[in-house]
Amino acid sequence: MLLSARLKAALLATASLTLLGAAPPPQPLGIGDPLFPHLGNPGYDVTAYDISLAYSGDNTAPLDAVTVIDARSTARLERINLDFAHGEATSVTVDGAPARFAPAGEDLVVTPAAPVPAGSPLRITVRHTSDPADPADGQGGWVRTRDGLAMANQADAAHRVFPCNDHPADKAAFTFRVTTPKRLTAVAAGLPAGKPVTRGATTTWTYRTAHPMATELAQVGIGDLAVVRREGPGGLPLRDVVPTADREALEPWLDRTPGHLAWLQDRLGPYPFETYGLLVADAETGFALETQTLSLFEKNVFTHGEADRAGTESIMVHELAHQWFGDSVSPAAWSDLWISEAHATWYEALWAAEHGGPALEERMRRAYRDSDGWRAAGGPPARPKAPEPGEKISLFRPVVYDGSALVLYALRQEIGEAAFGRLQRAWVREHRDTSASTTDFVTLASRTAGRDLSAFFQGWLYGERTPAVPGHPDWRSDAP
């Protein structure tokens, strides 16, 4: 792992204080992501999370929680940094022994009773609260619904819900144990691990993922919810979770997912996870989110008076395509976000074009017209500008959506439709359940095309101005 200049300076400062005999103060660390420098933590890889949450029925009140992190150290650790904010830790143990802990920025810095040797398995248990965010906060984490909660952890908000190594480069298995008043239902990513257990006035629901997951893709939904089950292609178990009162009204939309799955599998190969479905939240979020195996949608997407089939279903296809691009294959760094959003937008646009929406070529021509302006505002696709202070979601600019789908269109023009189709299938097959980078994508594209595409990608991914689209010398930019 390459260390950022910030991290190198921090480690040098720590070493200097140690030589002087003084214990250095806790400080936030990171793995050097240029867009989120304090995300992730050096020195260990997480293998599994086991997260227990107790919900009182009041979605403004902190939840009591216990997060157990199984990991393996990759270096000798005198301290262990966890990403954690917006909650309060009450106790920490490392391998069963009490450990000291202190907040530092958006980190929780843990000092075990004895240093952890390199290459050792370790278990960190944190008792803490998990505090639903103020809806006006805009920083993500818990989303308050009409009668409960859901998660929206993208891009860097999982640590506002539970302590973790909050970077998509460190994927892990997840188990969720959610206790609610027995009149409510809890759901989470993955599949049920046994039946719900009722004790007195509460019920505990347990779910477990079958594939590793990035922290930003975790999902827990709580409320007066109906769980609707059906089969997808090949017998894939589908599970939609909707407000009980809206069960019948939403069914015509939910029933379309099997067709979306079949359409995408024809182009990409087998669906990569154990289940899929929609979590429809009675909340105003302003976005949909590809949380793994259970995509989050606000109810208004389906119930507002202007809902149209092609437009609404293209959004559904976008989030479903993310299960391959972004979830199964996660970005190695946040600057690799363009790969995920480009492909989800590509299949959204392709589906719309085949089902009464605008032609793909026309959408790409409009994107080319606007692309230079998008690059000026947000940076080129693979070198995006950092999000605005206090507005982390501003990372999701037009350049990573249609601006990056335009890169794929140009690539298809450059290498031909057959090679482009092979590349799509190879990418999700070869990098399944891992995190992959822009360099990985360029390498695979070159191998698939049978020639070096580095120069092509240099302009399309890093250039301040958008190159000419192969086959369309007449397309023009509106930018001066």
N, C-alpha and C positions, 0 to 999 in steps of 0.2 A: 504493500500500500504506500503510495506517495503521500507525504505529509505536506499540508499547506504551510505557508510562511507563518501564518498566525499560530498554528499548532506547534511548529518548531520553536517559535519564540516562547510560547508558554512552557514547553518542556525544558528549554534552556533555563528559563527563570526558575522553574521548580528545582532543577539540578543545583543552581547557584545557592538557593535558600537551604537546600539539604546540606551542602558542603559547609555552610555557616552554622549548621546545627539548629536552624529554625524550621518548624513545620510550615510549609507553604499553605496559604489560605485556599479553600476550595475554589475552583474556577471552572466555568463551562468549557467543554472541549467540543470537538467535532471531527469528522473524517475528511474535511477539506472540500466539501461541496461548494462550488463558487457562488451558488445562488442562496444557499442556506448554510453558512459556515459553521454553525453550532449544532447542526443536525447530525445524528449518528454519534457513535463514540468509539475511540480506538481501544484495542486491547482484548476484545472478545467478540465472538459470534454467537448470536442467540439461536438455539435449536427449537425451543418451544416456549409458549406463553400459556399459563393457566390463570384465567381472570374470573374472579368471583365478584358479583355485583349484587347489592341488596337495595331494591327500589321501594320506597315507602308509599308510593302513590302520589307524591307531590313532586311535580317535575321542575320545581324551582329549588328543591332542597338537595344538598349533597348526598350522594349515595355512599354507603359504607362499602369498602372494596378491599380485596386482597389480590395482589398480582404476584404470581410465582414465575420466575424467569429461569429456565434452564439454558445454560450457555457453556461454551468452551473458551478458555482464555487463549489468546494468541500471543501474549506477552506477559511478563511478570507484572502483577497488578498490586500496588500498595493502596490504590484507590480505584473505585469503579464508578464511572459516570453513567447515569441514566438520564434520558430526556424525560422531564416531568415538570408540568406547570399547571396552574389553575386548580390544584388540589393540595391537600396537606398530608404528608407522610407522618404516621404515628409510631411506627417501629419498622426496623429492617433487620433481617438475619441473612448471613451468608453461610451456606452449608450448615444451617441450624444454629450457628453461634450468633449472638447479638452483635450488631455492627453499629458504629457511629454513622451519622448522616447529617448533611446540611445542604440547604438550597444554595445554588449559585447560578444566577440568571435563570434560564429555563432548564437547568440541570438539577438533578439530585445527586450529590456526591457522597458515595458510600465508602467508609473506611472499615474494612474487615478486621477482625481481631488479629489475624496474621496475613501477611501478603499471600496472594494466590500465585502459585508457580505457573510459568508458561505451559501451555498444553494440557491444562487441567480442566475437568468438568467442574462446574459450579452451579449452585442453586441460590438465587437471590429471592427472598420473600419480603414483599413490601406491603404493610397494612397502611391504608390511605383512604382518603375521601376522593370521590370523583364528582366534580362540581359542574352541573349544567351551566353552559355559558349564557350570559346575558344576550338575548337575541340581537341587541344593538351592537354587540361586541364585534361581530363580523370576522372573528378569527378562527371559527370552526371548532370542531369537537362535537359535543352533544348538541342536537337540534331539538328544541321543545316542540312537540306536536300538540294537537288539541287536548289529548288526554294521556300523553306519555312522552317518550323520547325516541330518538333515532340518532345514528352517528353520521357525521360528515367530516372525515378526518383529512381530506386532501387540502393543501399539499403537505403541510407539516403540523397537523393538529392532533394526531393520535396521542401525543404526550400530554395533551390537555384533558385526556380521559383516563389514561393509565400509564405508569412508568414503563419505558421501553427504549429500544434502540431505534429511534424514529427516522429510518432512512430505507428506501426501497431496495438498497443493495443488500440488506440483511433480512431475508425472508425467513419465516419460521412457521412451525405448526401452531395452531391455536385451539384451546379449549375454553369455552365460555360457560359459566354457571351463574344463572340470573335468577334471583329470588324476587318475587312480586306478590302483592296481594292476590289472593286466589281468583278474584274476579277478572284479573287481567291476564294477558298472554305475552310471553317473551319469545322472541326469535333471534337467531344469530346466524352468522356465516357457517357454512358446512351443513352437516346432517345431525339430527337428534342422536344423542348418545344415551339411549335408554328412555324410559317414559318419564314424564314430569312427576315429581314427588311432592305431595301435599302434606304439610304438617301444620295443623291448626288453621290459622288464617292466611298462611302463605303457601305458595307453590314455587319449587325450584326447577328450572328448565336447564338442560345441559346440551350443548352442541359442540361438535368437533369437526375441524377441517381435515380433509383427506390429502390436501396438497399444501405446500408452504405458501404463506401469504405475507405481503408487505403490510406494515402497520397501518399505512394510510388507507388500506382497503378493508379494514375490519368493520363489521356491522353488527349492531345489536338494536333491535326494535322492541319497544314496550308499549302496550296500550290495550284498548278494547279492540282487538284485532281478530279477523277471520283468516284462517290458513286454508288456502284453496290448492288442492293437489290434482295433477293430471300427468299424463305421460308425454314426453317429447319423442323425437326420432330415436329409434333403437331402444325404446323403453326407458330413456333418461328420465329420472324423477324430477318433475317440475313442481315448484312450490311458490305460490304468490301469497303475499301477506298484505291485507287491505283493511281499512276501517270497517268494522262489522256492519255499520249502517249503510255502507256503499258497496257491499258485496255484489248485489245483482246489477247495479248500474255499471260497475267496472268489468263485469264478465266479458262483454263483447271485445274489449281491448285485451284482456288477459289471454283470451282464447287464440290470439294471433301469434303468441310466442313460438309454438311448435313450427309454424311456417317460417318464421324468421330464422330459427335454428337450422331448419333443413336448407334454407337458401344460403346461409353462411357456411354450413358444412360442405356444401357442394363446391365452394370456392377455397376453403381453408383446411378441410379435413376434420377429424373428430373434435367435438367440443371438449375442452381440456379439463373440466372439473366434474365433480360428483353430482351436482344438482344445479339448477338455475331457477330464477324467478324474480319477481318485482316486489319491492317493499314500497307500497304507496302510502305516503305520509300525509296526514291532514295538517300541513304546515306550508308556509310560504318561504321557499328557499331560494327561488330564482335560478335553480340549476337541477340537473339530474346527475347522478354519480354512480360510477361503475363498481360499487363495493362488491367484493368477490363473492360470487354465487348468488347474490341478492342485491340487485341494483336498486338504488334509491331514486324515487320519483315523487315530486309533489303532486297532490291530488288534482290540482288545477290543470295539469297537463291534459288530463282525460275528461274533466267535467266542465271546463269553461266553454262558453257558448261558441267560441270560434274554433274549437278543436276540429281538425280535418284529418281524414284517414292517412293520406300520404305524408303530411307533415308530422303528425304524431307518431306514426309508425316508423318514420325515418329516425326519430329520436330514440325510439325503442331499439332499433337496429344499431344505432351508434353505441349505446351502452352495452348491448350484447356483444358487439365486435370487440369492445374493450376487454372482454373476458379472455380473448386470445392476446390482444395487443394492449399491454399495460398491466394486466393481472397475471396471466400465465407467464408472459414475458414482460417483466417489469423494467423500468428505466434504471440503468446502473448509476446515473447521476441525474439531477433534475434538469440539466441541459439536454438530456436525451428524451425529454418529454415529447418532443416533436414526433418521434416514432410512433408513440401510442396514439396521440391525437390525430396525426396525419392519417393513420389507417382507419381509425374509428370514423373520421370524417369522410374518408374515401368510400367506405362501404355504406355509410349513411347516404351519400350523394348517389352512389351507384344504385342502391335500392330505390331511392326516390325517382331516379331517372327511368327505372323500369316499371314504376307504378304510378305514373301520371304526374310526376314532378318535373322540374326543369331538366333538360338534357345535360349530361355530364360535361360535354365540351363547352356548353354555354356557361355553366357554373365556373369552370376552370378559366374561361376567357375573362369573366368578371373578376375572378381572383387575381389573374395576371394584371388587370387594370389597376387593382388596388395594392398589389404586393409591395411595390417600392415604398408606399406610404406606411404599410404595416411594418416593414423592416426598419424604417426610420423611427417609428414610435416604439417598437418592442425588440429590436435587434433581429438578426437573421435567425432562421429556424433552429439551428444547432448551437447558436451563441446568443441566447436570449438575454435581455437586460434583466436585472434583479427586479423583483416585485416592488411596488411602491411601499414605503414605510407604513406599517400598520394596515396594509391591504395585501396580504400574502396571496389572496386569490387573484390579484391582478396579474400574476404570472400567466394566467390563461387568457392570452390576448389573441386577436384574429390571426396573427402570424403562425401560431401553433395549430390552428384549425385549418381553414381553407388555404392559408398561406403555405402550410406544410403538405396538405393534400395535393397542392399544385406541384410540389417536388415529386410526388409519386406519379402524377400525370406526365410530367416531363420525363421521368425515368421510364415509364411504359413506352413513351414515344421513342426514347433512345434505344431501348434493348428489345422492343417488340412485346406483343401481348403474351405470347407463349412463355418467354423467359420471365416476364413479370409475374405470371401466375405461378411458375415454379418457385420463384423467390418467396412469394407470400407463404406458400405451404412449407418451404424449407425453413423459413425464419421461425414460425411457431412450432415446428417439429423439433428443430435442433436446439432451441433455447427454452423449451418448455420447463416451467417450474424454476426458472433462474431469472437473474437480472442481466440485461445485455445493453451494450453501448452503441453509440453512433459508429465508432470504429468497427464494431462487430457487423453492423448492418452494411457498411461500405465494403467490407471484406467479403461477405456472403454475396452481395449483389455482383461484385466483380467476378467471383468464382462462378456464379450462375450464368452470367453473360459471356464468360470465357475471355474477358479482357479487363484491363485495369480501368476502373471508373473513377479513380481518385480525382482527376482534374474536373470531371463532370460534377461530382459532389462538392468539390471545393467552392465552386461558384454558387451552386444551388443551396448549400447549407450554411455557408459562412460569408457570402458576398453581401456588401451593403446594397447593391442593386441586383434585381432579379435578372438572370440570364435569359436569352431568347429561348423560347420553347421549341424543341425540335419539331419540324413540320408546320410551324405556325409563325413564320417571319413577319406576318402582318399584324400580330397582336401588339398592342401598345399600352404603355403605362400612363396613368394620369398624373404621376408625380413629375415635378419640374426637373 
